Amino acid sequence: MMKRIIIIAYFLLTSLLLRAQYIVDVLEYVPAPGQFVNTSTAGSPIISTNSIMNGLTGCLTLGSFGGYVVFKFENPVENHPDNPYGVDFTIFGNPNAMPGTNHALTAEPGIVYVMKDENANGIPDDIWYELAGSDHFFSTTIRNYEVTYFNPESDVAEDVPWEDNLGNTGHILANFYHNQPYYPMADSFPEIDPNQYTLRGTLLENRVDMTNPQMVSFMPRTFGYVDNNLRGEEPYGIPDNPYTRERENSGGDAFDISWAIDENNNYVDLDEIDFVKVQSAVLADGGWIGEISTEIAGAIDIEPDASINGTESIVVVKDLPKEINTQNYQLEAFVFHQGRYLKEAEITWETSLDNVNIDANNILTFSDYGEVEITAKWKDNPDIYTIVTTKLIKGIGFDENYLTDLNIYPNPVKNHFYVETDCENLNVEIYDIMGRCTLAKESIDNKSIIDISELNLGIYFVKIKKDNQNHSIIKIIKI
């Protein structure tokens, strides 16, 4: 009996693999500058593009923001209603795992575009439609964003300058791990201008967390982006449910053609697609890890199987900072059903602290402090909810109860400053610009030296208190 079960399972798995469609052709590869560009392991227009075809074990880097690849499957990918969770294909990246979890530590999100070959000429010259993921409707997402990269004209790794269409400038920083030029080399990428080139697309907010420099993390998005979730288990033709937080089945990042939107943010109904474009969607540096750059290992289409199902609704809340110290903080939350944003859906809020309120406009105010859980629920279906956490801390303010004859000098400060006043038994608190108390001293004399040699350079606020009543706040600059 056991032998028969094993044989049946083997043939089921084999049939899935035989039916599965992989990438069969890479039609265009235009990376942005990055540490893996011009390398045979991930940034070669021949070796690396071939590696993502006919399987799921390749590696192709897209470089920094705007870098992209266009590919196709052997046959059109159908938008089939019986596909598990409604998704139509899965793309696999190479994010690293957060220790002890099934969640990505270094998500490097890429946005997906799809095209139907309307004119049936076999080339991607029709209309691209963006698949709108979970972050698309956030206020920090920028459509029609452009970055121009400039060749530093060096034979070795060197910072690559850039400027965007909003007036910002910066560099793709070189590191000592990769010594080759980061700007695409002319002999490998003759279609890219050897002096400068501009890439355009949708920019997602930078979610790099560098509070622990030894474990830099790139926070994953909820759904709808490449190189965002970890790989799961075979068979890879059975997809992960993008509307749950847990990794299921194949893992990777599953996509539904029904997420397609036009240039006016209206959803578009496509019965099938022929071409897929993946584009790096973040412009940010990750410290010692290097620039955020989407990588692709391969892609597979999904076979219809109505027996595989699960929730298809989710509440998405914009990531909160680890600490909030300002009143009237704007929260953002949206309800998605089958991956489409429900504009009329209402959110109800609950918090774990009593004196924390969120009004009808999703404005957060508070008079309690500490760790807080905030729950966003879909009003029409309270079983669909998301919980986020943050720490509410007391911000500093400028009051009118000033101490008399107070003098703080020198300012700017190097390693220490003097406090002189006509009062005794003062308390001193020093806050950074985020409102965090970085140093506190009690019962100091009316003439005292405050040592700040351990603080980083920057702007601080010195709060001098007398009996927790009268106080003054002075801005200092550490140089």
C-alpha positions in Angstrom: 0.0 0.0 0.0 2.8 2.4 1.0 4.6 1.6 -2.3 1.5 2.4 -4.3 1.1 5.8 -2.5 4.7 6.7 -3.2 4.3 5.8 -6.9 1.1 7.9 -7.2 2.8 10.8 -5.5 5.8 10.5 -7.8 3.6 10.6 -10.9 1.6 13.5 -9.6 4.8 15.5 -8.9 6.2 14.5 -12.3 3.1 15.6 -14.1 3.2 18.9 -12.3 6.8 19.5 -13.4 6.1 18.4 -16.9 3.2 20.9 -17.2 5.0 23.7 -15.5 6.1 26.6 -17.7 9.4 28.3 -16.9 11.1 31.3 -18.5 12.2 30.3 -22.0 13.5 33.6 -23.3 15.0 36.8 -21.9 14.1 39.6 -24.4 15.8 42.6 -22.7 18.2 43.1 -19.8 19.0 46.6 -18.7 20.5 46.7 -15.2 21.0 49.8 -13.1 24.5 50.2 -11.6 25.3 47.8 -8.8 27.9 45.6 -7.1 26.9 42.5 -9.0 26.7 44.1 -12.5 29.5 43.1 -14.8 30.0 39.8 -12.9 29.5 36.3 -14.4 27.7 35.1 -11.3 24.7 37.5 -11.5 25.3 40.4 -13.9 26.2 39.0 -17.2 23.9 39.6 -20.2 24.6 36.0 -21.4 25.5 33.8 -18.5 23.2 35.3 -15.9 20.2 35.7 -18.2 20.6 32.1 -19.3 20.7 31.0 -15.7 17.1 32.0 -15.0 15.7 30.1 -18.0 14.1 26.7 -17.8 14.4 26.4 -14.1 14.4 28.2 -10.7 18.1 28.1 -9.6 19.6 31.0 -11.5 20.7 34.4 -10.3 20.2 37.7 -12.3 20.8 41.0 -10.6 18.8 44.1 -11.7 21.1 46.5 -9.9 19.8 49.6 -8.1 16.5 51.4 -8.8 15.1 51.1 -12.3 17.2 48.2 -13.5 14.9 45.7 -15.3 14.6 42.5 -17.2 11.9 41.4 -19.8 11.1 37.7 -20.3 8.5 35.4 -21.6 7.2 31.9 -21.0 6.8 29.3 -23.7 3.0 29.9 -23.9 0.8 32.8 -22.7 0.1 32.8 -19.0 -3.7 32.5 -18.5 -5.5 34.5 -15.8 -7.4 31.4 -14.7 -10.1 31.7 -12.0 -9.4 28.2 -10.7 -5.7 28.9 -9.9 -4.9 28.5 -6.2 -5.6 31.8 -4.4 -6.3 33.3 -7.9 -2.5 33.8 -8.6 -1.1 33.0 -12.0 2.7 32.8 -11.7 5.5 32.8 -9.1 8.9 34.6 -9.3 11.7 33.5 -7.0 14.4 35.8 -5.7 17.2 35.3 -3.2 16.3 37.0 0.1 18.1 35.9 3.2 16.1 34.6 6.2 15.7 36.4 9.4 17.3 34.1 12.1 14.7 31.8 13.7 11.9 32.7 11.3 10.4 32.0 7.9 10.5 35.7 7.0 13.0 37.5 4.8 15.7 39.6 6.4 16.9 41.2 3.2 13.9 41.8 1.0 14.9 43.8 -2.2 11.5 44.4 -3.8 11.0 44.5 -7.5 7.8 45.6 -9.3 6.2 43.4 -11.9 4.7 44.6 -15.2 2.8 42.5 -17.6 1.9 42.8 -21.3 -0.5 41.0 -23.6 0.7 40.6 -27.2 -2.3 42.4 -28.6 -0.8 42.8 -32.1 0.4 39.2 -32.2 3.9 40.1 -33.5 5.8 38.3 -30.8 7.7 41.3 -29.4 6.9 43.4 -26.3 5.7 46.6 -28.0 2.2 46.8 -26.7 1.1 48.3 -23.3 2.8 47.5 -20.0 0.5 47.3 -17.0 1.9 47.5 -13.5 0.8 44.8 -11.0 -0.1 47.0 -8.1 1.3 45.4 -4.9 0.5 46.2 -1.3 2.5 49.4 -1.1 1.3 50.9 -4.4 -1.3 53.2 -2.8 0.8 54.5 0.1 1.6 58.2 0.1 5.3 57.5 0.0 5.1 55.6 -3.3 6.2 57.7 -6.3 5.1 56.8 -9.9 6.9 58.2 -12.9 10.1 58.4 -10.9 13.4 58.9 -12.9 17.0 58.4 -12.0 20.0 59.3 -14.2 23.2 57.4 -13.6 26.6 58.8 -14.6 29.6 56.7 -15.5 32.6 57.4 -13.2 34.8 56.0 -16.0 36.9 53.8 -13.9 38.3 50.3 -14.6 37.7 49.3 -11.0 34.8 49.8 -8.5 34.0 53.4 -7.9 31.0 55.3 -6.5 28.4 55.8 -9.3 26.8 59.3 -9.2 23.1 59.7 -9.8 20.5 62.4 -9.9 16.7 62.1 -10.0 13.8 64.1 -11.4 13.0 65.6 -8.0 16.3 67.4 -7.6 18.0 64.8 -5.4 21.6 63.5 -5.9 23.6 60.7 -4.5 25.9 57.7 -5.3 25.7 54.0 -5.7 28.5 53.2 -3.3 31.4 50.9 -4.1 32.5 48.3 -1.5 35.6 46.2 -1.1 33.7 42.9 -1.8 33.3 43.6 -5.5 36.1 45.4 -7.4 34.7 45.5 -10.9 33.1 48.6 -12.3 29.4 49.0 -11.2 28.3 51.0 -14.2 27.3 48.6 -17.1 30.4 48.1 -19.3 30.0 49.0 -23.0 31.3 45.7 -24.3 28.7 43.7 -22.4 25.8 46.3 -22.7 26.3 48.2 -26.0 22.7 49.4 -25.9 23.4 51.4 -22.7 24.9 54.9 -23.1 28.5 54.7 -21.9 28.3 58.2 -20.4 24.9 58.3 -18.7 21.4 56.8 -18.9 18.0 57.3 -17.3 15.7 54.7 -15.9 12.0 55.3 -15.1 9.5 53.5 -13.0 7.7 53.4 -9.6 9.7 54.1 -6.5 8.9 52.3 -3.2 9.8 53.8 0.2 13.2 52.8 1.5 12.6 50.3 4.4 16.2 49.7 5.4 16.7 49.2 9.2 20.3 49.9 10.2 19.8 50.2 14.0 21.9 47.1 14.3 24.8 47.6 11.9 25.9 44.0 12.2 22.4 42.8 11.1 21.1 45.3 8.6 17.6 44.3 7.5 15.5 45.3 4.5 11.9 45.0 5.6 9.7 42.9 3.3 6.4 44.2 1.8 3.1 42.5 2.4 2.5 41.1 -1.1 3.1 41.8 -4.8 6.9 42.3 -5.1 9.7 40.1 -6.4 12.7 39.1 -4.1 10.5 39.7 -1.1 9.7 36.3 0.3 11.7 33.1 1.0 11.5 30.0 -1.2 9.4 27.2 0.2 9.0 23.5 -0.7 8.5 21.6 -3.9 6.4 21.2 -6.0 7.0 24.9 -7.0 3.9 24.9 -9.2 1.8 25.1 -6.0 2.0 28.7 -4.9 2.2 30.6 -1.7 -0.9 32.4 -0.6 0.1 36.1 -0.9 -2.6 37.2 1.5 -1.2 35.5 4.6 1.8 36.3 6.6 3.1 32.7 6.7 5.2 31.1 4.0 3.2 28.3 2.4 3.8 25.7 -0.4 6.4 26.9 -2.9 7.1 30.3 -1.1 8.6 32.9 -3.4 6.4 35.7 -4.7 3.1 34.8 -6.4 1.3 37.3 -8.7 -2.2 37.6 -10.1 -2.7 39.2 -13.5 -5.8 40.8 -12.1 -3.7 43.2 -10.1 -2.9 45.0 -13.4 -3.5 48.8 -13.4 -3.4 51.4 -16.1 -1.7 54.8 -15.9 -4.7 56.2 -14.1 -4.6 53.6 -11.3 -7.7 51.8 -12.7 -7.7 48.0 -12.7 -7.5 46.3 -16.1 -9.0 42.9 -16.9 -6.6 40.8 -18.9 -7.4 37.2 -19.9 -3.8 36.3 -20.4 -0.3 37.8 -20.8 2.7 37.1 -22.9 5.5 39.2 -21.5 6.7 40.0 -18.0 9.0 42.8 -16.8 10.6 43.0 -13.4 12.1 46.3 -12.2 14.1 47.2 -9.1 11.8 49.5 -7.1 14.0 50.9 -4.3 16.9 53.4 -4.3 18.8 52.9 -1.1 22.1 51.8 0.4 22.3 49.0 2.9 25.6 49.7 4.6 28.1 46.9 4.4 25.5 44.8 2.4 25.6 47.3 -0.5 22.8 48.8 -2.6 19.3 47.3 -2.6 19.0 45.4 -5.8 16.4 43.0 -6.9 17.6 39.5 -7.9 15.8 36.8 -9.8 16.3 33.0 -9.7 13.5 32.1 -12.1 9.8 32.0 -12.6 7.0 29.4 -13.0 3.4 29.6 -14.0 0.6 28.1 -11.9 -1.7 25.3 -13.0 -5.5 25.5 -12.2 -6.5 23.6 -9.0 -9.7 24.9 -7.3 -9.2 22.5 -4.4 -6.3 24.6 -3.1 -7.8 27.7 -1.5 -7.6 30.0 1.4 -8.3 33.6 2.5 -8.1 36.1 -0.3 -8.5 39.3 1.8 -6.0 41.2 3.8 -5.6 44.5 5.6 -2.3 46.2 4.8 -0.9 48.8 7.3 2.0 51.0 6.3 5.1 50.1 8.4 5.5 52.1 11.5 8.8 53.5 12.9 10.1 51.7 16.0 9.3 54.8 18.0 6.7 57.5 17.6 7.2 60.7 19.6 4.9 63.1 17.7 1.2 63.7 18.1 -1.2 63.6 15.1 0.7 60.8 13.5 -0.8 59.8 10.1 -1.5 56.1 9.8 -2.2 54.5 6.5 -4.2 51.3 6.0 -6.0 49.6 3.1 -8.2 46.6 2.5 -7.4 44.3 -0.4 -9.7 41.6 -1.7 -8.2 39.2 -4.2 -5.3 41.7 -4.4 -7.4 44.6 -5.5 -7.7 47.7 -3.3 -11.2 48.3 -2.0 -11.5 52.1 -2.0 -14.8 52.1 0.0 -13.7 49.6 2.7 -13.7 51.1 6.2 -11.0 50.4 8.8 -11.7 50.2 12.5 -8.9 50.5 15.0 -8.0 49.0 18.4 -5.0 49.7 20.6 -3.5 47.9 23.6 -3.1 51.2 25.6 -6.1 53.1 27.0 -5.2 56.7 26.2 -4.3 56.1 22.6 -6.8 57.2 20.0 -7.1 56.9 16.2 -9.8 59.1 14.6 -11.8 58.7 11.4 -9.0 60.1 9.3 -6.5 57.5 10.8 -4.7 60.2 12.9 -3.0 58.8 15.9 -2.9 60.8 19.2 -1.8 59.5 22.6 -1.2 60.5 26.2 0.0 57.0 27.3 3.5 55.9 26.6 5.3 52.6 26.0 5.0 49.6 23.7 1.6 49.4 22.0 -0.2 47.0 19.7 -2.4 48.6 17.0 -5.0 46.5 15.3 -6.5 47.5 12.0 -9.7 45.6 11.1 -11.9 45.5 8.1 -15.2 46.9 9.4 -17.3 44.6 7.1 -15.3 41.5 8.1 -13.6 41.9 11.5 -11.9 38.5 11.0 -9.6 40.2 8.5 -7.2 42.3 10.5 -3.5 43.2 10.9 -1.6 44.0 14.1 1.4 46.3 14.1 3.6 47.4 17.0 5.5 50.5 17.9 6.7 52.4 21.0 5.1 55.6 22.0 7.5 58.0 23.7 7.1 61.5 25.1 8.4 64.1 22.7 10.1 67.2 23.9 8.5 70.6 23.6 9.3 74.2 24.1 7.5 75.6 27.2 7.2 79.2 28.4 8.4 78.4 32.0 12.0 79.3 31.6 14.6 79.3 34.3 16.3 82.6 35.0 20.0 83.4 34.5 20.6 80.1 32.6 23.8 79.9 30.5 25.0 76.9 28.5 28.4 77.2 26.7 30.2 76.7 24.5 27.8 76.0 21.7 28.6 74.3 19.3 30.0 71.7 21.6 32.9 69.2 21.1 33.1 66.9 24.2 31.6 68.9 27.1 29.7 72.0 27.9 29.1 74.1 31.0 25.8 74.8 32.7 25.5 77.9 34.9 22.4 79.2 36.7 21.3 80.7 40.0 19.4 77.5 40.9 20.6 74.4 42.8 19.8 70.7 42.5 19.0 70.8 38.8 18.2 67.8 36.6 19.6 67.6 33.0 18.2 65.5 30.2 19.6 65.5 26.7 17.4 64.4 23.7 18.3 63.7 20.1 16.2 65.0 17.2 14.0 61.9 17.3 13.0 62.8 20.9 15.0 60.0 22.5 16.7 60.7 25.8 20.4 60.0 25.3 21.8 61.2 28.6 20.4 62.2 32.0 22.0 63.6 35.2 20.3 64.4 38.5 21.0 67.0 41.2 23.8 68.9 39.5 25.2 72.1 40.9 24.5 75.6 39.6 27.9 75.4 37.9 28.5 72.1 36.3 30.3 70.4 33.4 28.3 68.0 31.3 30.3 65.4 29.3 28.8 64.4 26.0 31.9 62.8 24.4 30.0 59.5 24.0 27.3 61.1 21.9 27.3 61.1 18.1 27.7 64.3 16.2 24.5 66.2 15.5 21.7 68.3 17.0 20.5 67.8 20.6 18.1 69.5 23.0 19.2 70.1 26.6 16.4 70.2 29.1 17.2 71.8 32.4 14.6 71.1 35.1 14.1 72.5 38.6 11.8 70.4 40.9 10.1 69.0 37.8 8.3 72.3 37.3 10.2 75.2 35.9 12.5 74.2 33.1 14.3 75.4 30.0 15.2 73.7 26.7 18.3 74.8 24.8 19.4 73.5 21.4 23.0 72.5 21.1 25.1 71.2 18.2 27.8 68.6 18.8 30.7 69.0 16.4 
